[in-house]
Amino acid sequence: MSTKETFSINGEALLGKIKEIINEGKASRITISDKHGKELMTFPLSVGLFGMILAPVFAAVGTLAALVTECTITVEREEEDKEDTPKE
C-alpha cells in the first residue's frame, strides 16, 4: 500500500526539497506539477539509486525550478507491512 503526500513550494526551494525527500529514503516516486495541476515531471526512486544516477534528475529539477514560480510536489511512499507478532 502506498501513501501520497503533497507539498506546495516555490521554484527557488524546489531542488532543496527534492534532495531532502530523496535523502529520507522512503519515497518511491516524485511528481512535480505546476500551480494549475499540469504534471511537469515524474521520476521513480528505487532503493539502489546513488548520486551519479541522480545527477541528471537534479539537473532537470534545477532547470525546472528556474522556470516555475510555484509548483506542487507529490511524494508517493510505500508503507512497510506491519506484521503482527505474538507477544510472549
DRENZAZA-93822 format. One line per 4 residues: for each residue x, y, z of N, C-alpha, C. Coordinates in nm, 4 decimals, padded with zeros to 6 digits. Layout:
BEGIN
X:Y:Z:X:Y:Z:X:Y:Z ~ ... .
//
This chain:
BEGIN
00.0850:-00.1176:00.0000:00.0000:00.0000:00.0000:00.0895:00.1239:00.0000 ~ 00.0502:00.2242:-00.0755:00.1302:00.3464:-00.0793:00.0469:00.4643:-00.0298 ~ 00.1183:00.5632:00.0203:00.0540:00.6866:00.0639:00.1106:00.8006:-00.0186 ~ 00.0319:00.9067:-00.0318:00.0769:01.0241:-00.1067:00.0771:01.1442:-00.0144 .
00.1791:01.2246:-00.0300:00.1928:01.3485:00.0457:00.2200:01.4588:-00.0554 ~ 00.1552:01.5746:-00.0379:00.1689:01.6833:-00.1334:00.2222:01.8079:-00.0646 ~ 00.3156:01.8749:-00.1313:00.3749:01.9990:-00.0822:00.3583:02.1068:-00.1878 ~ 00.3160:02.2253:-00.1472:00.3186:02.3414:-00.2367:00.4456:02.4173:-00.2044 .
00.5189:02.4549:-00.3083:00.6507:02.5143:-00.2853:00.6821:02.6109:-00.3985 ~ 00.7673:02.7093:-00.3726:00.8068:02.7994:-00.4803:00.9268:02.7400:-00.5539 ~ 00.9503:02.7883:-00.6731:01.0546:02.7338:-00.7582:01.1933:02.7395:-00.6972 ~ 01.2220:02.8437:-00.6198:01.3543:02.8591:-00.5595:01.3870:02.7472:-00.4614 .
01.2871:02.6963:-00.3915:01.3088:02.5937:-00.2900:01.2892:02.4519:-00.3437 ~ 01.2562:02.4384:-00.4707:01.2215:02.3087:-00.5280:01.3348:02.2071:-00.5188 ~ 01.4525:02.2418:-00.5651:01.5640:02.1473:-00.5671:01.6008:02.1024:-00.4260 ~ 01.6028:02.1951:-00.3319:01.6347:02.1605:-00.1936:01.5348:02.0622:-00.1348 .
01.4081:02.0825:-00.1640:01.3033:01.9929:-00.1123:01.3144:01.8550:-00.1750 ~ 01.3427:01.8493:-00.3054:01.3596:01.7204:-00.3726:01.4761:01.6433:-00.3113 ~ 01.5882:01.7111:-00.2884:01.7041:01.6457:-00.2264:01.6699:01.5961:-00.0864 ~ 01.5953:01.6756:-00.0105:01.5535:01.6363:00.1247:01.4680:01.5096:00.1210 .
01.3731:01.5039:00.0293:01.2850:01.3873:00.0155:01.3657:01.2632:-00.0218 ~ 01.4590:01.2779:-00.1151:01.5406:01.1651:-00.1582:01.6296:01.1167:-00.0447 ~ 01.6859:01.2092:00.0322:01.7731:01.1709:00.1435:01.6988:01.0955:00.2531 ~ 01.5678:01.1204:00.2675:01.4881:01.0452:00.3649:01.4849:00.8976:00.3289 .
01.4888:00.8688:00.1994:01.4974:00.7317:00.1526:01.3682:00.6523:00.1537 ~ 01.2562:00.7129:00.1797:01.1310:00.6380:00.1886:01.0386:00.6618:00.0702 ~ 01.0751:00.7507:-00.0193:00.9889:00.7838:-00.1330:01.0089:00.6826:-00.2453 ~ 00.8996:00.6479:-00.3133:00.9100:00.5563:-00.4264:00.8900:00.6292:-00.5601 .
00.8232:00.7448:-00.5579:00.8003:00.8227:-00.6800:00.7764:00.9683:-00.6406 ~ 00.8281:01.0584:-00.7222:00.8072:01.2020:-00.7017:00.7477:01.2592:-00.8299 ~ 00.6412:01.3377:-00.8147:00.5775:01.4051:-00.9270:00.5778:01.5544:-00.8995 ~ 00.6174:01.6330:-00.9981:00.6175:01.7786:-00.9866:00.5137:01.8329:-01.0835 .
00.4213:01.9140:-01.0322:00.3146:01.9730:-01.1130:00.3201:02.1241:-01.1010 ~ 00.2696:02.1941:-01.2026:00.2643:02.3400:-01.1936:00.1451:02.3816:-01.1074 ~ 00.1295:02.5127:-01.0882:00.0252:02.5620:-00.9981:-00.1156:02.5362:-01.0517 ~ -00.1269:02.4986:-01.1785:-00.2559:02.4668:-01.2383:-00.2851:02.3164:-01.2358 .
-00.1910:02.2371:-01.1817:-00.2098:02.0929:-01.1716:-00.1548:02.0133:-01.2884 ~ -00.0928:02.0807:-01.3858:-00.0352:02.0103:-01.5009:00.0951:01.9423:-01.4569 ~ 00.1051:01.8127:-01.4858:00.2243:01.7371:-01.4480:00.3425:01.7802:-01.5344 ~ 00.4520:01.8208:-01.4692:00.5706:01.8659:-01.5402:00.6789:01.7595:-01.5456 .
00.6902:01.6802:-01.4383:00.7970:01.5822:-01.4296:00.7588:01.4752:-01.3278 ~ 00.7880:01.3510:-01.3607:00.7699:01.2397:-01.2683:00.8926:01.1521:-01.2763 ~ 00.9425:01.1098:-01.1614:01.0522:01.0146:-01.1652:01.0410:00.9173:-01.0486 ~ 01.0649:00.7892:-01.0788:01.0607:00.6868:-00.9750:01.1921:00.6849:-00.8983 .
01.1855:00.6415:-00.7770:01.3048:00.6264:-00.6944:01.3121:00.4817:-00.6493 ~ 01.4280:00.4236:-00.6607:01.4449:00.2877:-00.6117:01.5537:00.2865:-00.5062 ~ 01.5583:00.1806:-00.4306:01.6496:00.1704:-00.3172:01.7949:00.1841:-00.3586 ~ 01.8319:00.1362:-00.4769:01.9714:00.1339:-00.5175:02.0246:00.2599:-00.5830 .
01.9482:00.3675:-00.5880:01.9954:00.4882:-00.6552:02.1062:00.5561:-00.5748 ~ 02.2027:00.6091:-00.6453:02.3086:00.6853:-00.5803:02.3376:00.8098:-00.6625 ~ 02.4254:00.8948:-00.6119:02.4491:01.0269:-00.6681:02.4708:01.0360:-00.8172 ~ 02.5471:00.9447:-00.8757:02.5775:00.9527:-01.0180:02.4505:00.9370:-01.1024 .
02.3602:00.8498:-01.0589:02.2353:00.8302:-01.1321:02.1406:00.9475:-01.1085 ~ 02.1434:01.0067:-00.9903:02.0536:01.1161:-00.9579:02.0986:01.2500:-01.0155 ~ 02.2239:01.2617:-01.0570:02.2748:01.3884:-01.1089:02.1903:01.4435:-01.2245 ~ 02.1527:01.3626:-01.3244:02.0669:01.4164:-01.4317:01.9292:01.4597:-01.3810 .
01.8773:01.3889:-01.2824:01.7476:01.4264:-01.2238:01.7600:01.5623:-01.1558 ~ 01.8665:01.5810:-01.0783:01.8872:01.7095:-01.0108:01.9054:01.8224:-01.1122 ~ 01.9748:01.7950:-01.2212:01.9936:01.8976:-01.3255:01.8600:01.9361:-01.3869 ~ 01.7759:01.8377:-01.4145:01.6443:01.8659:-01.4727:01.5559:01.9418:-01.3746 .
01.5593:01.9022:-01.2475:01.4797:01.9718:-01.1456:01.5293:02.1146:-01.1289 ~ 01.6611:02.1347:-01.1328:01.7167:02.2692:-01.1226:01.6725:02.3584:-01.2372 ~ 01.6693:02.3037:-01.3567:01.6218:02.3785:-01.4737:01.4743:02.4116:-01.4594 ~ 01.3965:02.3141:-01.4159:01.2534:02.3346:-01.3954:01.2293:02.4422:-01.2895 .
01.3082:02.4396:-01.1827:01.2935:02.5379:-01.0749:01.3140:02.6799:-01.1257 ~ 01.4025:02.6957:-01.2232:01.4269:02.8284:-01.2792:01.3101:02.8778:-01.3631 ~ 01.2266:02.7859:-01.4106:01.1172:02.8219:-01.4999:00.9829:02.8420:-01.4299 ~ 00.9649:02.7829:-01.3130:00.8348:02.7917:-01.2457:00.8455:02.8787:-01.1207 .
00.7359:02.9463:-01.0881:00.7341:03.0260:-00.9660:00.6718:02.9490:-00.8517 ~ 00.5671:02.8749:-00.8814:00.5013:02.7931:-00.7809:00.4769:02.6555:-00.8394 ~ 00.4910:02.5525:-00.7560:00.4633:02.4178:-00.8030:00.4204:02.3309:-00.6860 ~ 00.3797:02.2115:-00.7190:00.3363:02.1150:-00.6191:00.4187:01.9891:-00.6360 .
00.4666:01.9353:-00.5262:00.5403:01.8095:-00.5272:00.4501:01.7051:-00.4635 ~ 00.4289:01.5944:-00.5324:00.3549:01.4822:-00.4750:00.4531:01.3682:-00.4554 ~ 00.4616:01.3195:-00.3328:00.5550:01.2136:-00.2974:00.4751:01.0876:-00.2655 ~ 00.5052:00.9806:-00.3359:00.4438:00.8519:-00.3056:00.5413:00.7721:-00.2217 .
00.4905:00.7200:-00.1122:00.5733:00.6389:-00.0224:00.5090:00.5020:-00.0066 ~ 00.5913:00.4010:-00.0131:00.5433:00.2652:00.0107:00.5437:00.2415:00.1608 ~ 00.4297:00.1998:00.2122:00.4211:00.1694:00.3548:00.4742:00.0297:00.3771 ~ 00.5496:00.0158:00.4856:00.6019:-00.1154:00.5206:00.4895:-00.1981:00.5799 .
00.4894:-00.3276:00.5460:00.3907:-00.4169:00.6051:00.4244:-00.4368:00.7517 ~ 00.3259:-00.4154:00.8347:00.3457:-00.4334:00.9774:00.2935:-00.5713:01.0150 ~ 00.3865:-00.6562:01.0523:00.3472:-00.7924:01.0878:00.3087:-00.7960:01.2351 ~ 00.2026:-00.8640:01.2604:00.1595:-00.8825:01.3996:00.2345:-01.0024:01.4554 .
00.3206:-00.9741:01.5491:00.3951:-01.0841:01.6113:00.3368:-01.1064:01.7496 ~ 00.3160:-01.2321:01.7852:00.2586:-01.2601:01.9173:00.3568:-01.2212:02.0274 ~ 00.3031:-01.1630:02.1313:00.3870:-01.1228:02.2441:00.3883:-01.2344:02.3464 ~ 00.5063:-01.2587:02.3959:00.5209:-01.3681:02.4935:00.5040:-01.3163:02.6332 .
//
